[in-house]
Amino acid sequence: MADKRPFTWMPTDVVVVTNVSKENLILNLASGPLRLDAGRTVRLTASALEQLEVVALANVGKVKIEPYKRK
């Protein structure tokens, strides 16, 4: 039987980032660069929204940011 491990982050602190553009993007996050290919989605901690580049990409409509809805 598998142990139940505690969360190391709160699910409410997670966002879903989707590349809605037709180009591949490199997100320069505090943890390092992250490639986000066209049409792909990735879950990130909300601290990624502190990166000006991520916010700028959202403002011009290249990425869509939504709260993560845990199933």
PQR file of N, CA, C, O and H, with PARSE charges and radii, in Angstrom:
ATOM      1  N   MET A   1       0.841  -1.174   0.000 -0.4000 1.5000
ATOM      2  CA  MET A   1       0.000   0.000   0.000 -0.0000 2.0000
ATOM      3  C   MET A   1       0.893   1.246   0.000  0.5500 1.7000
ATOM      4  O   MET A   1       1.836   1.336   0.786 -0.5500 1.4000
ATOM      5  N   ALA A   2       0.597   2.191  -0.870 -0.4000 1.5000
ATOM      6  CA  ALA A   2       1.407   3.412  -0.982 -0.0000 2.0000
ATOM      7  C   ALA A   2       1.116   4.376   0.161  0.5500 1.7000
ATOM      8  O   ALA A   2      -0.024   4.513   0.606 -0.5500 1.4000
ATOM      9  H   ALA A   2      -0.170   2.118  -1.509  0.4000 1.0000
ATOM     10  N   ASP A   3       2.187   5.050   0.634 -0.4000 1.5000
ATOM     11  CA  ASP A   3       1.959   6.058   1.687 -0.0000 2.0000
ATOM     12  C   ASP A   3       1.322   7.285   1.068  0.5500 1.7000
ATOM     13  O   ASP A   3       1.474   7.574  -0.119 -0.5500 1.4000
ATOM     14  H   ASP A   3       3.113   4.938   0.273  0.4000 1.0000
ATOM     15  N   LYS A   4       0.611   7.983   1.912 -0.4000 1.5000
ATOM     16  CA  LYS A   4       0.089   9.285   1.496 -0.0000 2.0000
ATOM     17  C   LYS A   4       1.128  10.307   1.879  0.5500 1.7000
ATOM     18  O   LYS A   4       1.379  10.531   3.063 -0.5500 1.4000
ATOM     19  H   LYS A   4       0.487   7.748   2.877  0.4000 1.0000
ATOM     20  N   ARG A   5       1.723  10.916   0.907 -0.4000 1.5000
ATOM     21  CA  ARG A   5       2.736  11.923   1.183 -0.0000 2.0000
ATOM     22  C   ARG A   5       2.077  13.292   1.253  0.5500 1.7000
ATOM     23  O   ARG A   5       1.131  13.565   0.513 -0.5500 1.4000
ATOM     24  H   ARG A   5       1.519  10.734  -0.055  0.4000 1.0000
ATOM     25  N   PRO A   6       2.560  14.141   2.122 -0.5600 1.5000
ATOM     26  CA  PRO A   6       1.972  15.485   2.213  0.2800 2.0000
ATOM     27  C   PRO A   6       2.358  16.317   0.993  0.5500 1.7000
ATOM     28  O   PRO A   6       3.393  16.079   0.370 -0.5500 1.4000
ATOM     29  N   PHE A   7       1.524  17.285   0.662 -0.4000 1.5000
ATOM     30  CA  PHE A   7       1.848  18.203  -0.424 -0.0000 2.0000
ATOM     31  C   PHE A   7       3.038  19.053  -0.013  0.5500 1.7000
ATOM     32  O   PHE A   7       3.143  19.465   1.142 -0.5500 1.4000
ATOM     33  H   PHE A   7       0.683  17.479   1.167  0.4000 1.0000
ATOM     34  N   THR A   8       3.925  19.315  -0.948 -0.4000 1.5000
ATOM     35  CA  THR A   8       5.011  20.254  -0.685 -0.0000 2.0000
ATOM     36  C   THR A   8       4.614  21.641  -1.166  0.5500 1.7000
ATOM     37  O   THR A   8       5.342  22.610  -0.950 -0.5500 1.4000
ATOM     38  H   THR A   8       3.839  18.981  -1.886  0.4000 1.0000
ATOM     39  N   TRP A   9       3.470  21.738  -1.812 -0.4000 1.5000
ATOM     40  CA  TRP A   9       2.889  23.014  -2.247 -0.0000 2.0000
ATOM     41  C   TRP A   9       1.386  22.851  -2.186  0.5500 1.7000
ATOM     42  O   TRP A   9       0.873  21.732  -2.214 -0.5500 1.4000
ATOM     43  H   TRP A   9       2.878  20.951  -1.988  0.4000 1.0000
ATOM     44  N   MET A  10       0.687  23.955  -2.103 -0.4000 1.5000
ATOM     45  CA  MET A  10      -0.775  23.905  -2.057 -0.0000 2.0000
ATOM     46  C   MET A  10      -1.326  23.901  -3.485  0.5500 1.7000
ATOM     47  O   MET A  10      -0.881  24.691  -4.317 -0.5500 1.4000
ATOM     48  H   MET A  10       1.103  24.864  -2.080  0.4000 1.0000
ATOM     49  N   PRO A  11      -2.272  23.034  -3.773 -0.5600 1.5000
ATOM     50  CA  PRO A  11      -2.841  23.001  -5.124  0.2800 2.0000
ATOM     51  C   PRO A  11      -3.429  24.349  -5.547  0.5500 1.7000
ATOM     52  O   PRO A  11      -3.505  24.633  -6.742 -0.5500 1.4000
ATOM     53  N   THR A  12      -3.840  25.170  -4.604 -0.4000 1.5000
ATOM     54  CA  THR A  12      -4.379  26.489  -4.945 -0.0000 2.0000
ATOM     55  C   THR A  12      -3.278  27.439  -5.406  0.5500 1.7000
ATOM     56  O   THR A  12      -3.576  28.496  -5.962 -0.5500 1.4000
ATOM     57  H   THR A  12      -3.778  24.939  -3.633  0.4000 1.0000
ATOM     58  N   ASP A  13      -2.016  27.085  -5.186 -0.4000 1.5000
ATOM     59  CA  ASP A  13      -0.887  27.909  -5.600 -0.0000 2.0000
ATOM     60  C   ASP A  13      -0.353  27.503  -6.974  0.5500 1.7000
ATOM     61  O   ASP A  13       0.767  27.864  -7.333 -0.5500 1.4000
ATOM     62  H   ASP A  13      -1.775  26.226  -4.734  0.4000 1.0000
ATOM     63  N   VAL A  14      -1.141  26.762  -7.737 -0.4000 1.5000
ATOM     64  CA  VAL A  14      -0.702  26.268  -9.040 -0.0000 2.0000
ATOM     65  C   VAL A  14      -1.552  26.910 -10.130  0.5500 1.7000
ATOM     66  O   VAL A  14      -2.763  27.069  -9.978 -0.5500 1.4000
ATOM     67  H   VAL A  14      -2.051  26.469  -7.445  0.4000 1.0000
ATOM     68  N   VAL A  15      -0.896  27.277 -11.235 -0.4000 1.5000
ATOM     69  CA  VAL A  15      -1.595  27.825 -12.397 -0.0000 2.0000
ATOM     70  C   VAL A  15      -1.289  26.959 -13.613  0.5500 1.7000
ATOM     71  O   VAL A  15      -0.267  26.275 -13.669 -0.5500 1.4000
ATOM     72  H   VAL A  15       0.087  27.148 -11.359  0.4000 1.0000
ATOM     73  N   VAL A  16      -2.187  27.003 -14.571 -0.4000 1.5000
ATOM     74  CA  VAL A  16      -2.016  26.290 -15.827 -0.0000 2.0000
ATOM     75  C   VAL A  16      -1.677  27.334 -16.885  0.5500 1.7000
ATOM     76  O   VAL A  16      -2.428  28.287 -17.088 -0.5500 1.4000
ATOM     77  H   VAL A  16      -3.017  27.558 -14.525  0.4000 1.0000
ATOM     78  N   VAL A  17      -0.551  27.150 -17.550 -0.4000 1.5000
ATOM     79  CA  VAL A  17      -0.103  28.089 -18.582 -0.0000 2.0000
ATOM     80  C   VAL A  17      -0.136  27.364 -19.922  0.5500 1.7000
ATOM     81  O   VAL A  17       0.486  26.315 -20.089 -0.5500 1.4000
ATOM     82  H   VAL A  17       0.059  26.375 -17.385  0.4000 1.0000
ATOM     83  N   THR A  18      -0.875  27.938 -20.878 -0.4000 1.5000
ATOM     84  CA  THR A  18      -1.008  27.346 -22.204 -0.0000 2.0000
ATOM     85  C   THR A  18      -0.446  28.308 -23.242  0.5500 1.7000
ATOM     86  O   THR A  18      -0.760  29.498 -23.240 -0.5500 1.4000
ATOM     87  H   THR A  18      -1.380  28.790 -20.742  0.4000 1.0000
ATOM     88  N   ASN A  19       0.376  27.784 -24.115 -0.4000 1.5000
ATOM     89  CA  ASN A  19       0.917  28.569 -25.221 -0.0000 2.0000
ATOM     90  C   ASN A  19      -0.130  28.558 -26.331  0.5500 1.7000
ATOM     91  O   ASN A  19      -0.306  27.546 -27.009 -0.5500 1.4000
ATOM     92  H   ASN A  19       0.631  26.817 -24.117  0.4000 1.0000
ATOM     93  N   VAL A  20      -0.824  29.680 -26.519 -0.4000 1.5000
ATOM     94  CA  VAL A  20      -1.863  29.762 -27.540 -0.0000 2.0000
ATOM     95  C   VAL A  20      -1.342  30.377 -28.838  0.5500 1.7000
ATOM     96  O   VAL A  20      -2.108  30.567 -29.783 -0.5500 1.4000
ATOM     97  H   VAL A  20      -0.681  30.502 -25.968  0.4000 1.0000
ATOM     98  N   SER A  21      -0.056  30.685 -28.891 -0.4000 1.5000
ATOM     99  CA  SER A  21       0.536  31.228 -30.115 -0.0000 2.0000
ATOM    100  C   SER A  21       0.968  30.081 -31.031  0.5500 1.7000
ATOM    101  O   SER A  21       0.865  28.908 -30.671 -0.5500 1.4000
ATOM    102  H   SER A  21       0.566  30.530 -28.124  0.4000 1.0000
ATOM    103  N   LYS A  22       1.447  30.439 -32.205 -0.4000 1.5000
ATOM    104  CA  LYS A  22       1.921  29.429 -33.152 -0.0000 2.0000
ATOM    105  C   LYS A  22       3.435  29.303 -33.124  0.5500 1.7000
ATOM    106  O   LYS A  22       4.028  28.707 -34.023 -0.5500 1.4000
ATOM    107  H   LYS A  22       1.530  31.391 -32.498  0.4000 1.0000
ATOM    108  N   GLU A  23       4.062  29.861 -32.097 -0.4000 1.5000
ATOM    109  CA  GLU A  23       5.517  29.791 -31.994 -0.0000 2.0000
ATOM    110  C   GLU A  23       5.918  29.127 -30.683  0.5500 1.7000
ATOM    111  O   GLU A  23       5.175  29.174 -29.703 -0.5500 1.4000
ATOM    112  H   GLU A  23       3.580  30.346 -31.367  0.4000 1.0000
ATOM    113  N   ASN A  24       7.080  28.517 -30.670 -0.4000 1.5000
ATOM    114  CA  ASN A  24       7.618  27.929 -29.450 -0.0000 2.0000
ATOM    115  C   ASN A  24       8.208  29.047 -28.604  0.5500 1.7000
ATOM    116  O   ASN A  24       8.841  29.963 -29.130 -0.5500 1.4000
ATOM    117  H   ASN A  24       7.684  28.479 -31.466  0.4000 1.0000
ATOM    118  N   LEU A  25       8.002  28.974 -27.304 -0.4000 1.5000
ATOM    119  CA  LEU A  25       8.456  30.027 -26.395 -0.0000 2.0000
ATOM    120  C   LEU A  25       9.432  29.462 -25.378  0.5500 1.7000
ATOM    121  O   LEU A  25       9.368  28.283 -25.030 -0.5500 1.4000
ATOM    122  H   LEU A  25       7.487  28.231 -26.876  0.4000 1.0000
ATOM    123  N   ILE A  26      10.322  30.297 -24.913 -0.4000 1.5000
ATOM    124  CA  ILE A  26      11.197  29.961 -23.794 -0.0000 2.0000
ATOM    125  C   ILE A  26      10.797  30.884 -22.647  0.5500 1.7000
ATOM    126  O   ILE A  26      10.906  32.105 -22.760 -0.5500 1.4000
ATOM    127  H   ILE A  26      10.374  31.255 -25.196  0.4000 1.0000
ATOM    128  N   LEU A  27      10.337  30.306 -21.555 -0.4000 1.5000
ATOM    129  CA  LEU A  27       9.990  31.082 -20.365 -0.0000 2.0000
ATOM    130  C   LEU A  27      11.207  31.087 -19.446  0.5500 1.7000
ATOM    131  O   LEU A  27      11.679  30.031 -19.026 -0.5500 1.4000
ATOM    132  H   LEU A  27      10.248  29.314 -21.463  0.4000 1.0000
ATOM    133  N   ASN A  28      11.704  32.260 -19.139 -0.4000 1.5000
ATOM    134  CA  ASN A  28      12.843  32.371 -18.229 -0.0000 2.0000
ATOM    135  C   ASN A  28      12.319  32.500 -16.809  0.5500 1.7000
ATOM    136  O   ASN A  28      12.002  33.595 -16.345 -0.5500 1.4000
ATOM    137  H   ASN A  28      11.321  33.118 -19.480  0.4000 1.0000
ATOM    138  N   LEU A  29      12.233  31.369 -16.130 -0.4000 1.5000
ATOM    139  CA  LEU A  29      11.706  31.314 -14.771 -0.0000 2.0000
ATOM    140  C   LEU A  29      12.850  31.371 -13.770  0.5500 1.7000
ATOM    141  O   LEU A  29      14.012  31.198 -14.137 -0.5500 1.4000
ATOM    142  H   LEU A  29      12.491  30.479 -16.507  0.4000 1.0000
ATOM    143  N   ALA A  30      12.522  31.610 -12.517 -0.4000 1.5000
ATOM    144  CA  ALA A  30      13.541  31.657 -11.465 -0.0000 2.0000
ATOM    145  C   ALA A  30      14.274  30.317 -11.357  0.5500 1.7000
ATOM    146  O   ALA A  30      15.447  30.276 -10.985 -0.5500 1.4000
ATOM    147  H   ALA A  30      11.578  31.751 -12.219  0.4000 1.0000
ATOM    148  N   SER A  31      13.584  29.231 -11.681 -0.4000 1.5000
ATOM    149  CA  SER A  31      14.194  27.902 -11.604 -0.0000 2.0000
ATOM    150  C   SER A  31      15.012  27.554 -12.842  0.5500 1.7000
ATOM    151  O   SER A  31      15.684  26.523 -12.878 -0.5500 1.4000
ATOM    152  H   SER A  31      12.632  29.264 -11.984  0.4000 1.0000
ATOM    153  N   GLY A  32      14.955  28.418 -13.861 -0.4000 1.5000
ATOM    154  CA  GLY A  32      15.690  28.188 -15.097 -0.0000 2.0000
ATOM    155  C   GLY A  32      14.769  28.274 -16.294  0.5500 1.7000
ATOM    156  O   GLY A  32      13.557  28.418 -16.132 -0.5500 1.4000
ATOM    157  H   GLY A  32      14.409  29.256 -13.832  0.4000 1.0000
ATOM    158  N   PRO A  33      15.322  28.188 -17.494 -0.5600 1.5000
ATOM    159  CA  PRO A  33      14.498  28.307 -18.697  0.2800 2.0000
ATOM    160  C   PRO A  33      13.588  27.095 -18.883  0.5500 1.7000
ATOM    161  O   PRO A  33      13.949  25.965 -18.555 -0.5500 1.4000
ATOM    162  N   LEU A  34      12.399  27.365 -19.418 -0.4000 1.5000
ATOM    163  CA  LEU A  34      11.426  26.309 -19.688 -0.0000 2.0000
ATOM    164  C   LEU A  34      10.895  26.500 -21.092  0.5500 1.7000
ATOM    165  O   LEU A  34      10.360  27.561 -21.413 -0.5500 1.4000
ATOM    166  H   LEU A  34      12.106  28.283 -19.685  0.4000 1.0000
ATOM    167  N   ARG A  35      11.035  25.485 -21.937 -0.4000 1.5000
ATOM    168  CA  ARG A  35      10.510  25.555 -23.301 -0.0000 2.0000
ATOM    169  C   ARG A  35       9.029  25.200 -23.264  0.5500 1.7000
ATOM    170  O   ARG A  35       8.628  24.177 -22.708 -0.5500 1.4000
ATOM    171  H   ARG A  35      11.469  24.623 -21.676  0.4000 1.0000
ATOM    172  N   LEU A  36       8.228  26.073 -23.872 -0.4000 1.5000
ATOM    173  CA  LEU A  36       6.785  25.845 -23.964 -0.0000 2.0000
ATOM    174  C   LEU A  36       6.420  25.888 -25.443  0.5500 1.7000
ATOM    175  O   LEU A  36       6.282  26.961 -26.031 -0.5500 1.4000
ATOM    176  H   LEU A  36       8.554  26.903 -24.324  0.4000 1.0000
ATOM    177  N   ASP A  37       6.265  24.708 -26.034 -0.4000 1.5000
ATOM    178  CA  ASP A  37       5.986  24.601 -27.461 -0.0000 2.0000
ATOM    179  C   ASP A  37       4.580  25.101 -27.786  0.5500 1.7000
ATOM    180  O   ASP A  37       3.707  25.136 -26.918 -0.5500 1.4000
ATOM    181  H   ASP A  37       6.377  23.836 -25.556  0.4000 1.0000
ATOM    182  N   ALA A  38       4.374  25.481 -29.028 -0.4000 1.5000
ATOM    183  CA  ALA A  38       3.079  25.983 -29.496 -0.0000 2.0000
ATOM    184  C   ALA A  38       1.979  24.974 -29.182  0.5500 1.7000
ATOM    185  O   ALA A  38       2.108  23.786 -29.480 -0.5500 1.4000
ATOM    186  H   ALA A  38       5.083  25.453 -29.733  0.4000 1.0000
ATOM    187  N   GLY A  39       0.908  25.455 -28.585 -0.4000 1.5000
ATOM    188  CA  GLY A  39      -0.236  24.605 -28.266 -0.0000 2.0000
ATOM    189  C   GLY A  39      -0.091  23.757 -27.014  0.5500 1.7000
ATOM    190  O   GLY A  39      -1.034  23.054 -26.648 -0.5500 1.4000
ATOM    191  H   GLY A  39       0.803  26.420 -28.343  0.4000 1.0000
ATOM    192  N   ARG A  40       1.037  23.796 -26.352 -0.4000 1.5000
ATOM    193  CA  ARG A  40       1.270  22.968 -25.170 -0.0000 2.0000
ATOM    194  C   ARG A  40       0.850  23.677 -23.887  0.5500 1.7000
ATOM    195  O   ARG A  40       0.767  24.904 -23.835 -0.5500 1.4000
ATOM    196  H   ARG A  40       1.802  24.366 -26.649  0.4000 1.0000
ATOM    197  N   THR A  41       0.588  22.882 -22.859 -0.4000 1.5000
ATOM    198  CA  THR A  41       0.175  23.382 -21.556 -0.0000 2.0000
ATOM    199  C   THR A  41       1.107  22.830 -20.495  0.5500 1.7000
ATOM    200  O   THR A  41       1.564  21.691 -20.589 -0.5500 1.4000
ATOM    201  H   THR A  41       0.656  21.885 -22.901  0.4000 1.0000
ATOM    202  N   VAL A  42       1.386  23.640 -19.485 -0.4000 1.5000
ATOM    203  CA  VAL A  42       2.230  23.220 -18.378 -0.0000 2.0000
ATOM    204  C   VAL A  42       1.635  23.790 -17.088  0.5500 1.7000
ATOM    205  O   VAL A  42       1.050  24.873 -17.082 -0.5500 1.4000
ATOM    206  H   VAL A  42       1.015  24.566 -19.408  0.4000 1.0000
ATOM    207  N   ARG A  43       1.796  23.039 -16.002 -0.4000 1.5000
ATOM    208  CA  ARG A  43       1.389  23.536 -14.683 -0.0000 2.0000
ATOM    209  C   ARG A  43       2.608  24.108 -13.989  0.5500 1.7000
ATOM    210  O   ARG A  43       3.674  23.493 -13.974 -0.5500 1.4000
ATOM    211  H   ARG A  43       2.271  22.158 -16.007  0.4000 1.0000
ATOM    212  N   LEU A  44       2.443  25.294 -13.413 -0.4000 1.5000
ATOM    213  CA  LEU A  44       3.527  25.969 -12.706 -0.0000 2.0000
ATOM    214  C   LEU A  44       3.004  26.502 -11.382  0.5500 1.7000
ATOM    215  O   LEU A  44       1.806  26.735 -11.218 -0.5500 1.4000
ATOM    216  H   LEU A  44       1.577  25.794 -13.425  0.4000 1.0000
ATOM    217  N   THR A  45       3.910  26.688 -10.452 -0.4000 1.5000
ATOM    218  CA  THR A  45       3.486  27.360  -9.222 -0.0000 2.0000
ATOM    219  C   THR A  45       3.203  28.819  -9.549  0.5500 1.7000
ATOM    220  O   THR A  45       3.780  29.376 -10.484 -0.5500 1.4000
ATOM    221  H   THR A  45       4.883  26.498 -10.585  0.4000 1.0000
ATOM    222  N   ALA A  46       2.329  29.426  -8.789 -0.4000 1.5000
ATOM    223  CA  ALA A  46       1.908  30.801  -9.058 -0.0000 2.0000
ATOM    224  C   ALA A  46       3.068  31.787  -8.990  0.5500 1.7000
ATOM    225  O   ALA A  46       2.949  32.905  -9.491 -0.5500 1.4000
ATOM    226  H   ALA A  46       1.860  28.973  -8.030  0.4000 1.0000
ATOM    227  N   SER A  47       4.171  31.403  -8.390 -0.4000 1.5000
ATOM    228  CA  SER A  47       5.327  32.304  -8.330 -0.0000 2.0000
ATOM    229  C   SER A  47       5.865  32.612  -9.730  0.5500 1.7000
ATOM    230  O   SER A  47       6.594  33.588  -9.905 -0.5500 1.4000
ATOM    231  H   SER A  47       4.268  30.495  -7.984  0.4000 1.0000
ATOM    232  N   ALA A  48       5.516  31.798 -10.726 -0.4000 1.5000
ATOM    233  CA  ALA A  48       5.928  32.076 -12.108 -0.0000 2.0000
ATOM    234  C   ALA A  48       5.327  33.394 -12.591  0.5500 1.7000
ATOM    235  O   ALA A  48       5.874  34.032 -13.491 -0.5500 1.4000
ATOM    236  H   ALA A  48       4.923  31.005 -10.584  0.4000 1.0000
ATOM    237  N   LEU A  49       4.211  33.802 -12.002 -0.4000 1.5000
ATOM    238  CA  LEU A  49       3.567  35.047 -12.405 -0.0000 2.0000
ATOM    239  C   LEU A  49       4.320  36.271 -11.904  0.5500 1.7000
ATOM    240  O   LEU A  49       3.974  37.400 -12.252 -0.5500 1.4000
ATOM    241  H   LEU A  49       3.767  33.284 -11.271  0.4000 1.0000
ATOM    242  N   GLU A  50       5.345  36.053 -11.091 -0.4000 1.5000
ATOM    243  CA  GLU A  50       6.196  37.146 -10.642 -0.0000 2.0000
ATOM    244  C   GLU A  50       7.242  37.496 -11.703  0.5500 1.7000
ATOM    245  O   GLU A  50       7.904  38.530 -11.607 -0.5500 1.4000
ATOM    246  H   GLU A  50       5.626  35.135 -10.808  0.4000 1.0000
ATOM    247  N   GLN A  51       7.389  36.645 -12.703 -0.4000 1.5000
ATOM    248  CA  GLN A  51       8.346  36.886 -13.784 -0.0000 2.0000
ATOM    249  C   GLN A  51       7.707  37.819 -14.805  0.5500 1.7000
ATOM    250  O   GLN A  51       6.658  37.500 -15.366 -0.5500 1.4000
ATOM    251  H   GLN A  51       6.851  35.806 -12.782  0.4000 1.0000
ATOM    252  N   LEU A  52       8.324  38.958 -15.048 -0.4000 1.5000
ATOM    253  CA  LEU A  52       7.761  39.961 -15.954 -0.0000 2.0000
ATOM    254  C   LEU A  52       7.541  39.416 -17.360  0.5500 1.7000
ATOM    255  O   LEU A  52       6.585  39.802 -18.032 -0.5500 1.4000
ATOM    256  H   LEU A  52       9.175  39.218 -14.592  0.4000 1.0000
ATOM    257  N   GLU A  53       8.411  38.527 -17.806 -0.4000 1.5000
ATOM    258  CA  GLU A  53       8.277  37.962 -19.145 -0.0000 2.0000
ATOM    259  C   GLU A  53       6.981  37.153 -19.279  0.5500 1.7000
ATOM    260  O   GLU A  53       6.296  37.244 -20.298 -0.5500 1.4000
ATOM    261  H   GLU A  53       9.187  38.213 -17.260  0.4000 1.0000
ATOM    262  N   VAL A  54       6.653  36.377 -18.272 -0.4000 1.5000
ATOM    263  CA  VAL A  54       5.434  35.561 -18.310 -0.0000 2.0000
ATOM    264  C   VAL A  54       4.205  36.468 -18.353  0.5500 1.7000
ATOM    265  O   VAL A  54       3.275  36.223 -19.122 -0.5500 1.4000
ATOM    266  H   VAL A  54       7.210  36.303 -17.444  0.4000 1.0000
ATOM    267  N   VAL A  55       4.204  37.501 -17.537 -0.4000 1.5000
ATOM    268  CA  VAL A  55       3.087  38.448 -17.521 -0.0000 2.0000
ATOM    269  C   VAL A  55       2.980  39.176 -18.859  0.5500 1.7000
ATOM    270  O   VAL A  55       1.877  39.379 -19.366 -0.5500 1.4000
ATOM    271  H   VAL A  55       4.959  37.700 -16.913  0.4000 1.0000
ATOM    272  N   ALA A  56       4.119  39.570 -19.434 -0.4000 1.5000
ATOM    273  CA  ALA A  56       4.116  40.258 -20.725 -0.0000 2.0000
ATOM    274  C   ALA A  56       3.551  39.356 -21.823  0.5500 1.7000
ATOM    275  O   ALA A  56       2.788  39.822 -22.669 -0.5500 1.4000
ATOM    276  H   ALA A  56       5.015  39.405 -19.022  0.4000 1.0000
ATOM    277  N   LEU A  57       3.912  38.085 -21.819 -0.4000 1.5000
ATOM    278  CA  LEU A  57       3.387  37.145 -22.820 -0.0000 2.0000
ATOM    279  C   LEU A  57       1.877  36.967 -22.662  0.5500 1.7000
ATOM    280  O   LEU A  57       1.158  36.836 -23.653 -0.5500 1.4000
ATOM    281  H   LEU A  57       4.532  37.706 -21.132  0.4000 1.0000
ATOM    282  N   ALA A  58       1.404  36.962 -21.434 -0.4000 1.5000
ATOM    283  CA  ALA A  58      -0.041  36.866 -21.184 -0.0000 2.0000
ATOM    284  C   ALA A  58      -0.748  38.130 -21.664  0.5500 1.7000
ATOM    285  O   ALA A  58      -1.832  38.056 -22.243 -0.5500 1.4000
ATOM    286  H   ALA A  58       1.989  37.069 -20.629  0.4000 1.0000
ATOM    287  N   ASN A  59      -0.140  39.281 -21.426 -0.4000 1.5000
ATOM    288  CA  ASN A  59      -0.758  40.554 -21.824 -0.0000 2.0000
ATOM    289  C   ASN A  59      -0.894  40.702 -23.335  0.5500 1.7000
ATOM    290  O   ASN A  59      -1.847  41.321 -23.810 -0.5500 1.4000
ATOM    291  H   ASN A  59       0.740  39.341 -20.956  0.4000 1.0000
ATOM    292  N   VAL A  60       0.035  40.148 -24.090 -0.4000 1.5000
ATOM    293  CA  VAL A  60      -0.059  40.227 -25.555 -0.0000 2.0000
ATOM    294  C   VAL A  60      -0.820  39.043 -26.153  0.5500 1.7000
ATOM    295  O   VAL A  60      -0.975  38.962 -27.371 -0.5500 1.4000
ATOM    296  H   VAL A  60       0.809  39.645 -23.705  0.4000 1.0000
ATOM    297  N   GLY A  61      -1.293  38.132 -25.312 -0.4000 1.5000
ATOM    298  CA  GLY A  61      -2.132  37.030 -25.775 -0.0000 2.0000
ATOM    299  C   GLY A  61      -1.403  35.816 -26.291  0.5500 1.7000
ATOM    300  O   GLY A  61      -2.014  34.973 -26.947 -0.5500 1.4000
ATOM    301  H   GLY A  61      -1.167  38.198 -24.322  0.4000 1.0000
ATOM    302  N   LYS A  62      -0.112  35.694 -26.019 -0.4000 1.5000
ATOM    303  CA  LYS A  62       0.628  34.513 -26.484 -0.0000 2.0000
ATOM    304  C   LYS A  62       0.454  33.318 -25.555  0.5500 1.7000
ATOM    305  O   LYS A  62       0.528  32.169 -25.992 -0.5500 1.4000
ATOM    306  H   LYS A  62       0.385  36.379 -25.486  0.4000 1.0000
ATOM    307  N   VAL A  63       0.223  33.593 -24.267 -0.4000 1.5000
ATOM    308  CA  VAL A  63      -0.056  32.506 -23.316 -0.0000 2.0000
ATOM    309  C   VAL A  63      -1.350  32.820 -22.572  0.5500 1.7000
ATOM    310  O   VAL A  63      -1.711  33.977 -22.358 -0.5500 1.4000
ATOM    311  H   VAL A  63       0.163  34.526 -23.912  0.4000 1.0000
ATOM    312  N   LYS A  64      -2.023  31.760 -22.192 -0.4000 1.5000
ATOM    313  CA  LYS A  64      -3.246  31.878 -21.409 -0.0000 2.0000
ATOM    314  C   LYS A  64      -2.940  31.289 -20.037  0.5500 1.7000
ATOM    315  O   LYS A  64      -2.365  30.206 -19.937 -0.5500 1.4000
ATOM    316  H   LYS A  64      -1.731  30.820 -22.366  0.4000 1.0000
ATOM    317  N   ILE A  65      -3.324  32.002 -18.980 -0.4000 1.5000
ATOM    318  CA  ILE A  65      -3.060  31.564 -17.617 -0.0000 2.0000
ATOM    319  C   ILE A  65      -4.385  31.364 -16.894  0.5500 1.7000
ATOM    320  O   ILE A  65      -5.231  32.258 -16.862 -0.5500 1.4000
ATOM    321  H   ILE A  65      -3.792  32.883 -19.061  0.4000 1.0000
ATOM    322  N   GLU A  66      -4.553  30.179 -16.316 -0.4000 1.5000
ATOM    323  CA  GLU A  66      -5.773  29.845 -15.581 -0.0000 2.0000
ATOM    324  C   GLU A  66      -5.396  29.185 -14.252  0.5500 1.7000
ATOM    325  O   GLU A  66      -4.321  28.595 -14.139 -0.5500 1.4000
ATOM    326  H   GLU A  66      -3.866  29.453 -16.343  0.4000 1.0000
ATOM    327  N   PRO A  67      -6.261  29.279 -13.261 -0.5600 1.5000
ATOM    328  CA  PRO A  67      -6.000  28.544 -12.012  0.2800 2.0000
ATOM    329  C   PRO A  67      -6.113  27.034 -12.273  0.5500 1.7000
ATOM    330  O   PRO A  67      -6.902  26.595 -13.111 -0.5500 1.4000
ATOM    331  N   TYR A  68      -5.331  26.271 -11.559 -0.4000 1.5000
ATOM    332  CA  TYR A  68      -5.361  24.815 -11.686 -0.0000 2.0000
ATOM    333  C   TYR A  68      -6.565  24.272 -10.920  0.5500 1.7000
ATOM    334  O   TYR A  68      -6.768  24.596  -9.750 -0.5500 1.4000
ATOM    335  H   TYR A  68      -4.691  26.628 -10.879  0.4000 1.0000
ATOM    336  N   LYS A  69      -7.350  23.452 -11.590 -0.4000 1.5000
ATOM    337  CA  LYS A  69      -8.511  22.836 -10.947 -0.0000 2.0000
ATOM    338  C   LYS A  69      -8.202  21.374 -10.716  0.5500 1.7000
ATOM    339  O   LYS A  69      -8.229  20.567 -11.645 -0.5500 1.4000
ATOM    340  H   LYS A  69      -7.185  23.189 -12.540  0.4000 1.0000
ATOM    341  N   ARG A  70      -7.911  21.042  -9.488 -0.4000 1.5000
ATOM    342  CA  ARG A  70      -7.578  19.660  -9.148 -0.0000 2.0000
ATOM    343  C   ARG A  70      -8.809  18.778  -9.231  0.5500 1.7000
ATOM    344  O   ARG A  70      -9.891  19.146  -8.774 -0.5500 1.4000
ATOM    345  H   ARG A  70      -7.888  21.697  -8.733  0.4000 1.0000
ATOM    346  N   LYS A  71      -8.625  17.620  -9.816 -0.4000 1.5000
ATOM    347  CA  LYS A  71      -9.755  16.689  -9.975 -0.0000 2.0000
ATOM    348  C   LYS A  71      -9.917  15.822  -8.768  0.5500 1.7000
ATOM    349  O   LYS A  71     -10.816  14.982  -8.727 -0.5500 1.4000
ATOM    350  H   LYS A  71      -7.746  17.321 -10.187  0.4000 1.0000
TER
END
